Amino acid sequence: MSYYISKIFSHIICLLPNRVNRSLGSFLGELTWLLVPKKRKRMAVRNILQCLHVAPAEAAQIAKKSWTRFGRMIIDILLYPKIKQNINRYAVIEGREYLEEALALGRGGIIATAHSGNWELLGGALARNGFPLVGVAQKQTHKNMDRFINEYRELIGMHVTYKTGVREMIQMLGQGWLIGLLMDQDAGSNGIITKFFNRDTACVQGPASLARFKNAPILPVFITENKDGLHTIHIYKALFVNQTKNKQDDIAKMTAQLTNIIEKHIQNHPEEWFWLHDRWKSVEKRG
């Protein structure tokens, strides 16, 4: 039933004016904030204080906004049937030339991004602008919701594969596709330890490892939301992983470089990053 309820809700949302949908998204964010456990809220504020060195009141505000923005993000996803008709009314691209230059090499590319802004819309906007993009997804535990979100990702133009589909990623990268990878979550025991806001954290090595294996360019790409609801996609110049005899060192250096770029983006847009994820937990548990 959840699949069909989501479809019905999406149909209704697509009939409403944009200003109504933005208000509805903001209300949804505020409402769900009340359900977030206090323990997680305190953790987010603590991490913000340690990373950004702001006043406690500002840290609390950043933590709240980093959550409540999800209300508008959910509404945007439900709007995909409408958004796909004219994506540039909802998102504009800066740095398109960097992406075009990278694809012209004929090796595909890695989109390295973070859980900042509406990363779902980021992938859709690139796809609707003609860039062949593979969205790498985490399989949802709820089967019907997994079906719904992947159907909508495909609706807006993305090809979807799960994180476990490494062979498919390698194959499609060789065919000239862009592989979109989120690289700002705690990677646990399999991660590369590097600094993030001057604190050791475990980082995923997939983007650097995949790029090195296929000698493909890596492009840091982020999306931000303006006050009027228009999103801006920021594409940065392509990076390339070193090809020395020390493979692990090559991957570690690129992972650290990408992590530093993500950190700078978060510093500029702190309210758009997901602070309620404990980015440093696995390293801290190791003691």
Solvent accessible surface area in square Angstrom, and as a share of the most:
residue,aa,sasa,rsa
1,M,160,0.71
2,S,33,0.21
3,Y,12,0.05
4,Y,122,0.46
5,I,100,0.51
6,S,16,0.10
7,K,71,0.30
8,I,107,0.54
9,F,83,0.34
10,S,1,0.01
11,H,116,0.52
12,I,81,0.41
13,I,1,0.00
14,C,26,0.15
15,L,129,0.64
16,L,53,0.26
17,P,66,0.41
18,N,57,0.29
19,R,181,0.66
20,V,54,0.31
21,N,2,0.01
22,R,80,0.29
23,S,72,0.47
24,L,58,0.29
25,G,0,0.00
26,S,42,0.27
27,F,125,0.52
28,L,47,0.24
29,G,1,0.01
30,E,81,0.36
31,L,85,0.42
32,T,41,0.24
33,W,30,0.10
34,L,130,0.65
35,L,142,0.71
36,V,11,0.06
37,P,84,0.53
38,K,152,0.64
39,K,157,0.67
40,R,105,0.38
41,K,42,0.18
42,R,146,0.53
43,M,17,0.07
44,A,0,0.00
45,V,34,0.20
46,R,120,0.44
47,N,4,0.02
48,I,0,0.00
49,L,59,0.29
50,Q,82,0.37
51,C,9,0.06
52,L,32,0.16
53,H,150,0.67
54,V,37,0.21
55,A,59,0.46
56,P,93,0.59
57,A,82,0.64
58,E,82,0.37
59,A,0,0.00
60,A,47,0.36
61,Q,93,0.41
62,I,4,0.02
63,A,1,0.01
64,K,71,0.30
65,K,85,0.36
66,S,0,0.00
67,W,62,0.22
68,T,12,0.07
69,R,16,0.06
70,F,38,0.16
71,G,2,0.02
72,R,55,0.20
73,M,13,0.06
74,I,79,0.40
75,I,4,0.02
76,D,22,0.11
77,I,20,0.10
78,L,11,0.06
79,L,6,0.03
80,Y,0,0.00
81,P,39,0.24
82,K,55,0.23
83,I,0,0.00
84,K,61,0.26
85,Q,143,0.63
86,N,71,0.36
87,I,10,0.05
88,N,82,0.42
89,R,152,0.56
90,Y,25,0.10
91,A,0,0.00
92,V,55,0.32
93,I,29,0.15
94,E,94,0.42
95,G,16,0.15
96,R,85,0.31
97,E,87,0.39
98,Y,69,0.26
99,L,0,0.00
100,E,85,0.38
101,E,97,0.43
102,A,3,0.02
103,L,40,0.20
104,A,86,0.67
105,L,85,0.42
106,G,54,0.52
107,R,84,0.31
108,G,0,0.00
109,G,0,0.00
110,I,0,0.00
111,I,3,0.02
112,A,2,0.02
113,T,9,0.06
114,A,0,0.00
115,H,24,0.11
116,S,3,0.02
117,G,3,0.03
118,N,6,0.03
119,W,44,0.16
120,E,17,0.07
121,L,1,0.00
122,L,5,0.03
123,G,8,0.07
124,G,0,0.00
125,A,0,0.00
126,L,0,0.00
127,A,16,0.12
128,R,101,0.37
129,N,31,0.16
130,G,62,0.60
131,F,14,0.06
132,P,49,0.31
133,L,6,0.03
134,V,0,0.00
135,G,12,0.11
136,V,22,0.13
137,A,5,0.04
138,Q,106,0.47
139,K,125,0.53
140,Q,78,0.35
141,T,148,0.86
142,H,93,0.42
143,K,171,0.73
144,N,49,0.25
145,M,69,0.31
146,D,10,0.05
147,R,121,0.44
148,F,8,0.03
149,I,25,0.13
150,N,19,0.10
151,E,56,0.25
152,Y,8,0.03
153,R,26,0.10
154,E,100,0.45
155,L,58,0.29
156,I,0,0.00
157,G,38,0.37
158,M,12,0.06
159,H,63,0.28
160,V,21,0.12
161,T,9,0.05
162,Y,66,0.25
163,K,103,0.43
164,T,125,0.73
165,G,20,0.19
166,V,79,0.45
167,R,215,0.78
168,E,61,0.28
169,M,10,0.05
170,I,48,0.25
171,Q,112,0.50
172,M,17,0.08
173,L,0,0.00
174,G,44,0.42
175,Q,115,0.51
176,G,19,0.19
177,W,67,0.24
178,L,0,0.00
179,I,0,0.00
180,G,13,0.13
181,L,21,0.10
182,L,60,0.30
183,M,2,0.01
184,D,5,0.02
185,Q,68,0.30
186,D,25,0.13
187,A,23,0.18
188,G,19,0.18
189,S,103,0.66
190,N,121,0.62
191,G,15,0.15
192,I,20,0.10
193,I,75,0.38
194,T,20,0.11
195,K,120,0.51
196,F,2,0.01
197,F,10,0.04
198,N,133,0.68
199,R,47,0.17
200,D,60,0.31
201,T,0,0.00
202,A,0,0.00
203,C,0,0.00
204,V,45,0.26
205,Q,56,0.25
206,G,36,0.34
207,P,4,0.02
208,A,1,0.01
209,S,36,0.23
210,L,15,0.07
211,A,1,0.00
212,R,37,0.14
213,F,140,0.58
214,K,69,0.29
215,N,67,0.34
216,A,1,0.01
217,P,0,0.00
218,I,0,0.00
219,L,0,0.00
220,P,3,0.02
221,V,0,0.00
222,F,2,0.01
223,I,1,0.00
224,T,8,0.05
225,E,42,0.19
226,N,58,0.30
227,K,203,0.86
228,D,109,0.57
229,G,15,0.15
230,L,50,0.25
231,H,8,0.04
232,T,13,0.08
233,I,0,0.00
234,H,39,0.17
235,I,6,0.03
236,Y,101,0.38
237,K,131,0.55
238,A,22,0.17
239,L,35,0.17
240,F,89,0.37
241,V,8,0.05
242,N,81,0.42
243,Q,98,0.44
244,T,71,0.41
245,K,212,0.90
246,N,84,0.43
247,K,111,0.47
248,Q,96,0.43
249,D,52,0.27
250,D,3,0.02
251,I,2,0.01
252,A,30,0.23
253,K,118,0.50
254,M,12,0.05
255,T,1,0.00
256,A,38,0.30
257,Q,81,0.36
258,L,2,0.01
259,T,3,0.02
260,N,66,0.34
261,I,43,0.22
262,I,6,0.03
263,E,28,0.13
264,K,113,0.48
265,H,13,0.06
266,I,0,0.00
267,Q,89,0.40
268,N,110,0.56
269,H,60,0.27
270,P,31,0.19
271,E,62,0.28
272,E,25,0.11
273,W,3,0.01
274,F,44,0.18
275,W,1,0.00
276,L,1,0.00
277,H,29,0.13
278,D,29,0.15
279,R,2,0.01
280,W,1,0.00
281,K,83,0.35
282,S,19,0.12
283,V,26,0.15
284,E,97,0.43
285,K,167,0.71
286,R,130,0.47
287,G,104,1.00
